[in-house]
Amino acid sequence: MLSFLNNISKIAIILILPFCLLIRGAVFMYFNQGYSSYISLLFSSIATAIFLVIYFSVVYGRFTKGRVNSSSI
C-alpha cells in the first residue's frame, strides 16, 4: 500500500511541477520584477520547456540504461 501511495505521489508531482513552474514563474516576474504579462509568460514558458527537456532526458536515460545499440545508429 505504501509503494502504491509513493507511486501516486510521484506521478502527481511530475504532472503538477511544470504547471506550477509556468504559473508561479510568470506571476513572480509580473509582480516582483515588473515585466509585462507577455514577457513574464515567455520567460516562464522557456524555463518550463528547459525543465521538461532535462526531465525527459533523465527519464529516457533511466529507461534505456545500456540498451541502446550504437551500431544501429
DORO-345503 format. One line per 5 residues: their letters; for each residue x, y, z of N, C-alpha, C. Coordinates in nm, 3 decimals, always signed. Example, Ala and Ser with C-alpha at 12.3 -4.5 7.8 and 13.67 -1.06 7.14 Angstrom:
REM DORO-345503
AS = +1.319 -0.569 +0.780 +1.230 -0.450 +0.780 +1.320 -0.330 +0.780  +1.285 -0.225 +0.708 +1.367 -0.106 +0.714 +1.290 +0.003 +0.787;
This chain:
REM DORO-345503
MLSFL = +0.082 -0.120 +0.000 +0.000 +0.000 +0.000 +0.086 +0.126 +0.000  +0.195 +0.119 +0.075 +0.284 +0.236 +0.084 +0.351 +0.263 -0.051  +0.391 +0.157 -0.122 +0.455 +0.179 -0.252 +0.354 +0.235 -0.353  +0.227 +0.194 -0.340 +0.123 +0.249 -0.427 +0.107 +0.399 -0.405  +0.103 +0.440 -0.279 +0.092 +0.583 -0.247 +0.216 +0.659 -0.291;
NNISK = +0.331 +0.596 -0.280 +0.456 +0.658 -0.324 +0.453 +0.682 -0.475  +0.406 +0.583 -0.550 +0.398 +0.598 -0.696 +0.296 +0.704 -0.735  +0.184 +0.709 -0.667 +0.082 +0.809 -0.696 +0.136 +0.950 -0.667  +0.209 +0.964 -0.556 +0.265 +1.096 -0.524 +0.370 +1.137 -0.625  +0.451 +1.044 -0.674 +0.550 +1.077 -0.777 +0.482 +1.123 -0.905;
IAIIL = +0.377 +1.055 -0.945 +0.305 +1.094 -1.067 +0.241 +1.231 -1.050  +0.186 +1.256 -0.932 +0.123 +1.386 -0.907 +0.227 +1.498 -0.913  +0.344 +1.476 -0.857 +0.449 +1.577 -0.860 +0.496 +1.601 -1.003  +0.510 +1.493 -1.079 +0.555 +1.506 -1.218 +0.455 +1.587 -1.300  +0.327 +1.570 -1.274 +0.226 +1.641 -1.351 +0.207 +1.785 -1.303;
ILPFC = +0.225 +1.811 -1.175 +0.196 +1.942 -1.119 +0.316 +2.038 -1.128  +0.436 +1.987 -1.117 +0.555 +2.073 -1.112 +0.572 +2.163 -1.235  +0.559 +2.114 -1.358 +0.573 +2.206 -1.473 +0.466 +2.314 -1.475  +0.344 +2.279 -1.438 +0.237 +2.378 -1.434 +0.267 +2.485 -1.329  +0.313 +2.443 -1.212 +0.346 +2.540 -1.107 +0.463 +2.628 -1.148;
LLIRG = +0.561 +2.570 -1.215 +0.675 +2.648 -1.263 +0.629 +2.754 -1.363  +0.539 +2.718 -1.451 +0.489 +2.812 -1.550 +0.410 +2.924 -1.486  +0.313 +2.890 -1.404 +0.225 +2.991 -1.346 +0.297 +3.073 -1.240  +0.364 +3.007 -1.146 +0.431 +3.081 -1.039 +0.546 +3.166 -1.093  +0.615 +3.117 -1.194 +0.722 +3.196 -1.254 +0.670 +3.321 -1.321;
AVFMY = +0.559 +3.307 -1.393 +0.501 +3.424 -1.460 +0.449 +3.525 -1.360  +0.382 +3.478 -1.256 +0.329 +3.568 -1.154 +0.441 +3.638 -1.080  +0.548 +3.565 -1.048 +0.662 +3.624 -0.979 +0.725 +3.734 -1.064  +0.747 +3.705 -1.191 +0.812 +3.804 -1.276 +0.721 +3.924 -1.300  +0.592 +3.903 -1.304 +0.499 +4.013 -1.327 +0.491 +4.105 -1.205;
FNQGY = +0.473 +4.047 -1.087 +0.455 +4.129 -0.967 +0.586 +4.179 -0.908  +0.685 +4.094 -0.896 +0.809 +4.133 -0.827 +0.911 +4.201 -0.917  +0.920 +4.159 -1.041 +1.020 +4.215 -1.131 +0.966 +4.327 -1.218  +0.834 +4.334 -1.233 +0.774 +4.443 -1.307 +0.769 +4.425 -1.458  +0.790 +4.302 -1.508 +0.780 +4.278 -1.651 +0.634 +4.275 -1.694;
SSYIS = +0.611 +4.295 -1.824 +0.473 +4.286 -1.874 +0.428 +4.139 -1.869  +0.299 +4.119 -1.885 +0.246 +3.984 -1.873 +0.297 +3.892 -1.985  +0.311 +3.946 -2.105 +0.360 +3.863 -2.216 +0.505 +3.822 -2.196  +0.586 +3.914 -2.151 +0.728 +3.882 -2.126 +0.740 +3.783 -2.011  +0.659 +3.799 -1.908 +0.661 +3.707 -1.795 +0.623 +3.566 -1.838;
LLFSS = +0.518 +3.555 -1.918 +0.478 +3.423 -1.968 +0.582 +3.364 -2.061  +0.647 +3.448 -2.141 +0.751 +3.399 -2.230 +0.868 +3.340 -2.151  +0.916 +3.414 -2.052 +1.029 +3.365 -1.972 +0.993 +3.240 -1.893  +0.874 +3.236 -1.836 +0.838 +3.118 -1.758 +0.810 +2.998 -1.849  +0.762 +3.021 -1.970 +0.743 +2.908 -2.061 +0.876 +2.853 -2.110;
IATAI = +0.975 +2.941 -2.128 +1.109 +2.894 -2.163 +1.169 +2.814 -2.049  +1.151 +2.861 -1.926 +1.201 +2.787 -1.810 +1.131 +2.652 -1.797  +1.002 +2.648 -1.824 +0.929 +2.521 -1.818 +0.975 +2.427 -1.927  +1.000 +2.477 -2.046 +1.048 +2.394 -2.156 +1.186 +2.336 -2.123  +1.274 +2.418 -2.067 +1.407 +2.369 -2.027 +1.394 +2.261 -1.921;
FLVIY = +1.307 +2.284 -1.823 +1.284 +2.184 -1.719 +1.233 +2.053 -1.779  +1.138 +2.060 -1.871 +1.083 +1.939 -1.931 +1.186 +1.864 -2.016  +1.270 +1.937 -2.087 +1.376 +1.871 -2.166 +1.473 +1.798 -2.075  +1.514 +1.862 -1.967 +1.604 +1.797 -1.872 +1.536 +1.677 -1.807  +1.413 +1.695 -1.767 +1.340 +1.587 -1.701 +1.323 +1.467 -1.794;
FSVVY = +1.279 +1.490 -1.918 +1.257 +1.378 -2.008 +1.387 +1.313 -2.052  +1.496 +1.387 -2.058 +1.624 +1.324 -2.092 +1.671 +1.233 -1.978  +1.645 +1.273 -1.854 +1.679 +1.187 -1.739 +1.591 +1.062 -1.739  +1.462 +1.080 -1.763 +1.371 +0.965 -1.766 +1.407 +0.871 -1.881  +1.438 +0.925 -1.997 +1.477 +0.843 -2.111 +1.605 +0.766 -2.080;
GRFTK = +1.700 +0.831 -2.014 +1.824 +0.765 -1.977 +1.802 +0.651 -1.880  +1.707 +0.666 -1.791 +1.677 +0.557 -1.696 +1.608 +0.441 -1.765  +1.526 +0.469 -1.865 +1.456 +0.361 -1.933 +1.546 +0.284 -2.028  +1.648 +0.346 -2.082 +1.731 +0.280 -2.182 +1.866 +0.235 -2.129  +1.895 +0.243 -2.006 +2.020 +0.203 -1.941 +2.101 +0.098 -2.016;
GRVNS = +2.179 +0.139 -2.109 +2.269 +0.047 -2.176 +2.203 -0.038 -2.283  +2.079 -0.018 -2.312 +2.011 -0.100 -2.413 +2.018 -0.039 -2.552  +2.076 +0.077 -2.565 +2.086 +0.140 -2.696 +2.208 +0.084 -2.766  +2.188 +0.032 -2.885 +2.295 -0.027 -2.963 +2.352 +0.080 -3.055  +2.480 +0.111 -3.039 +2.541 +0.218 -3.119 +2.556 +0.179 -3.265;
SSI = +2.557 +0.050 -3.297 +2.573 +0.011 -3.437 +2.445 +0.032 -3.516  +2.332 +0.049 -3.448 +2.207 +0.070 -3.520 +2.185 +0.215 -3.556  +2.270 +0.303 -3.510 +2.255 +0.446 -3.538 +2.316 +0.480 -3.671;
